[in-house]
Amino acid sequence: MIGMGVTSSGNFTTGGAVCIDGVLKDGDIQALTLSVSRGGEFHGRATARFVEIFGKVNGDLTATDQIILRASAEVTGRISAPYITMHRGACVNGEVMTLERNT
């Protein structure tokens, strides 16, 4: 977890959750879940089963299941997942790719 008011950089690999309430720069994340809070920022590349964005992302997000962009989300870069949900107000500047769904 990157707490509110904290700025960090680096890579995270976990079988659990990564929650960003602060700022993570030059990150490379591999996790079960990734959450960027309303005041959080993530700059880098991430792969997770489930991704939920309330804050800002500059980079590439890949989910093996689902990406949810809440109304306050601002993403610059590429997002790709089998299921992508964008709430009204979410902003994406970049590529949106729907991946093949596993049945």
N, C-alpha and C positions, 0 to 999 in steps of 0.2 A: 504494500500500500504506500502510495505517495500522498502524504498528508497535505491539507490545506496550508498554503504559505511556504511549502517546501519545493525547491527546484532541484532536480537530480538528472543524471544521465546514466545510461547503461542498459544492460540486457537482463531480461527476466525469463526464466523457464520454470514453469510450475505445473503441477497437475491440478491446481486449484484456481483461485480467483486472483486477478490483479485489479485493484481499484485505484484510480488516479483522481485525487482531489486537488493536487497541486500541479506542478509542471514536470513532465518527463521529456527531456530532449535527447535526440540521437538514440532513441530506444529501439530495441528489437525484442518483442514479446512473443512468447509461446506459452499459452495458458488454456485452461478449461474455459474460463470466462474472463472477459475484459469489460470494465465499466469506466467511463470517463464522466465525472460529475459535471454539473452545470458550471462550476468555476474552474474545472480542470482543463489541462492542455496536454496533448500527446503529440510529439513530433518523432516520426519514425515508421516502423513497420511492425505489424502485429498479426498473429494467427491464433485464433481461438475457436472453440465450438460455438460460443454465443458471445456476441458483442452488443453492448448498449451504450450509446453516446448521447450525453446531455450537453457536453462542452465542445471544445475545439480540438480538431485533429488535422495535422498536416502530415500526410504520408499515405501508406497503403494499409488497408484493413481487409483481412480475409477471414471469413467464418465458415466452418464446415457445416453449420446448421443455419444460424440466423443472425442478421444484423438489424438492430432497431435504432433508428435515428429519431430522437425525440425533437419536439418543436424548437428547442434552444440549440440544437446541434449545428455546428459549422464544420464541414469537412472539405479539405482541399487535398485532392489526391484520388486514389482508386479504391473503390469498395467492391468486394465480390463475395457472394454467398448464394446458397440455393434459395434462401428466403430473405427478402429485404423489405423492411417496413419503414416508410418515411412519414413521419407525422407532419401535419400542416405547419409550415414555418421553418422546417429543417432546410438547411442550405448545403448543397453539394456542388463544388466546383471541381470537376474532373470526370472520371469514368465510373460508371455503375455497370457491373457485370453480374448477371444471374448465372450461377453455376449449375451444373447438372444435379438433379435431385436424386438421392439414393432412395429406393423404394423397398 
